[in-house]
């Protein structure tokens, strides 16, 4: 779907764009922006604290450490990809809000209102 005035975007966001209009785009953007930011902070914290150490000096502990940390990395990678998708959706909604005639101040006020509800 192409919306006049908006940059090309991934078709996976078409469903989202069909659900927003000038009346709700600020609230939807604010909700997704906050979600993306919260996910980012959580993932940074997880990335720095989720490491499995060796349980002992035996050879199995070393292999287990590598296997567990590899699995944790896979899980974090999956969540990072989701965070990036939510971040991309929020960025597209910001552009959509501007396209609908909202200003940067309108967007900032909606974000502040979301934070107060928070």
N, C-alpha and C positions, 0 to 999 in steps of 0.2 A: 504494500500500500504506500502510495506517495502522498504526503501532505504538502501542499504548496508552501514554500518558504522554509521547510525543514530540510536538514541534510539527509542524505541517504542513511538508512538505518537497517539493522538486522531485522528480517521479517518476523523473528520470534517476538518482536515488540508490537506487531500489528494489533493483536488482541487488546493489549494495554491501551494503545492509542485510540481504539474505537470506543473505549470506556470513559475517556476523559473529555471534558468540554470546558469552555471558559469558566464555568461556575465551580468545577471541582478540581481542576488541574493543580491549583496551588496546594490544596490539602493532600492530594495524592502524591505530588512531588515531595512535599515536606515529610510525609510518612516514609516514603522510600529512601529519601536522603538520610533521614535519621537511622533507618534500618541498616543502610549501607555503612554509615559511620560507626554504629554500634558493633556491627559484625567485624569491621576493620579492627577496632580496639580489642575485641574479644580474641580475634585470630592472632594479633600481635602478641597478646598475653599468652595464649596457648602455645604459640610457636616457640616462645622463649622458655616456657616452663614444662612443656610436655616432652621430656626426654627420659627414657628408661636407662638407668645405669646397670652395671653388672651386679648380679646378685651374689656372686662369689668369684673365686679365682679359678674355677674349673673351666674346661673348654666349652661345655654346654652353655654356661652363662654368657660367654662371649657371643656364641651363635644366637642365643635367645635375644640378647641385647640388639644385635643387628636386625633380627627379624621383627621385633617389636617396634623399634624405631622406624623401620621401613614402613610398617603398617600405619603408624602414626603420621608419617609424612604423606602417605597416600590419602588418609582421611583429611588431613589439613589441606592438601591440594584440592580435593573435592570442594571443601568449604570455601577456599580462596576463589575458585572458579565461580561459585554461587555469589560470593560477595561482589566480584567484578561484574557479574550480570546485573545485580541489583544497582550497583553504582552506575553502570551504563544506562539502565532504565531511568534512574533519577536524573542523569545528565540530559537524556532525551526529553524528559518531562519539563525540565527547566527551559529548554529551547522551545518546547511546545507552549509553555506559559508565555514566553516572550512573543511567540508567533500570534497568540491570542490577544496580545495587547497589554499584558501585565508587565510591570516594570521590575527592575532589580529590587527596588524598595518593597514592592508587593511580595516578592518572593522571600525577601529577608523577614518581613513581618509574619508571613505564614510559617517560616521555619522557627521563629521565636515563639509563636503561638503553640507550635507542636512541642517545642522544648518545655514550655510551661505545663502542658498537659501531661507530658512525659513519662 
